[in-house]
Every structure is written in structure tokens, then in C-alpha cells.
């Protein structure tokens, strides 16, 4: 845990940092999330989240957008 606290100062231990770029991390976002008008993500704590317009998030963070999720969308949950 001390290594995570060193890498992500200002965040609670074990919580995801809100903007990876602030900590030298690349940010990856699934294309399905990129189609949403607003997104929610961790605020660096275990109890708080940030709501942000996707366009503002993309302009601020400049994430790498791709197809990363498996089983997301209309077909999710269907048995094959």
C-alpha cells in the first residue's frame, strides 16, 4: 500500500486516481463509454465520484479509446 500512496498522493490507499494523466498514467476508455453524454469515475476516494460530460473528460484527459470491454451492450447477459 505504501507504494500506491507514493504513486498516487492525495488519493485514499487503494482508490483509483481521478485523472491518470496527473500521475503519469495513460487512460483507456471503452468505446461504449465514449458514446455516453456523461460519465462517472472515482474521485480518488472510496466514497466519492465525479460526474463529467464526456466531451469535457475527453478534452481534459485525452484518453485512448478502443474496444476493451467484453460482454457490454445489448447482448450482455444472454446465454449462448
C-alpha positions as CSV (number, residue, x, y, z in Angstrom):
1,X,0.0,0.0,0.0
2,X,2.8,2.4,0.7
3,X,3.9,2.2,-2.9
4,X,0.4,3.1,-4.1
5,X,0.4,6.0,-1.7
6,X,3.7,7.2,-3.1
7,X,2.5,6.8,-6.7
8,X,-0.9,8.4,-6.1
9,X,-0.5,11.2,-3.5
10,X,-3.8,12.8,-2.5
11,X,-5.8,9.6,-3.1
12,X,-7.0,7.2,-0.5
13,X,-5.0,4.0,-0.3
14,X,-6.4,1.5,-2.8
15,X,-8.7,4.1,-4.5
16,X,-8.4,4.8,-8.2
17,X,-7.0,8.3,-9.0
18,X,-9.5,10.6,-10.8
19,X,-7.2,11.6,-13.7
20,X,-4.5,9.2,-14.6
21,X,-2.5,11.8,-16.5
22,X,-1.9,13.7,-13.3
23,X,0.1,10.7,-12.1
24,X,1.9,9.9,-15.4
25,X,-0.6,7.1,-16.3
26,X,-2.2,6.6,-19.7
27,X,-6.0,6.5,-19.6
28,X,-8.0,3.9,-21.5
29,X,-11.8,4.2,-22.2
30,X,-14.1,1.7,-23.9
31,X,-15.8,3.0,-27.0
32,X,-19.2,2.2,-25.3
33,X,-18.4,4.6,-22.5
34,X,-17.3,7.2,-25.0
35,X,-20.8,7.3,-26.5
36,X,-22.4,8.4,-23.2
37,X,-23.2,12.1,-22.7
38,X,-21.9,12.0,-19.1
39,X,-19.5,9.6,-17.3
40,X,-18.9,8.9,-13.6
41,X,-15.5,8.0,-12.2
42,X,-13.6,7.7,-9.0
43,X,-12.6,10.9,-7.3
44,X,-9.6,9.3,-5.6
45,X,-11.6,8.1,-2.6
46,X,-13.7,5.1,-1.8
47,X,-16.8,7.1,-1.3
48,X,-16.8,9.9,-3.9
49,X,-17.3,10.0,-7.6
50,X,-17.0,12.7,-10.3
51,X,-19.7,13.3,-12.9
52,X,-18.4,14.9,-16.0
53,X,-19.6,15.5,-19.6
54,X,-17.8,13.0,-21.8
55,X,-16.7,15.8,-24.2
56,X,-15.0,17.7,-21.3
57,X,-13.4,14.5,-19.9
58,X,-12.0,13.6,-23.4
59,X,-10.6,17.1,-23.9
60,X,-9.0,17.2,-20.5
61,X,-7.6,13.6,-20.3
62,X,-7.2,12.7,-24.0
63,X,-7.8,9.0,-23.3
64,X,-7.0,6.1,-25.6
65,X,-10.5,4.9,-26.8
66,X,-10.9,1.4,-28.0
67,X,-13.0,-1.8,-27.6
68,X,-11.8,-3.1,-24.3
69,X,-15.0,-4.3,-22.6
70,X,-16.3,-7.9,-23.0
71,X,-19.9,-8.6,-22.8
72,X,-21.1,-5.0,-22.7
73,X,-24.1,-3.8,-24.5
74,X,-27.4,-5.3,-25.7
75,X,-26.1,-8.9,-25.9
76,X,-24.7,-8.8,-22.4
77,X,-26.3,-11.3,-20.1
78,X,-27.6,-13.5,-22.8
79,X,-26.7,-17.2,-22.6
80,X,-25.1,-18.6,-25.7
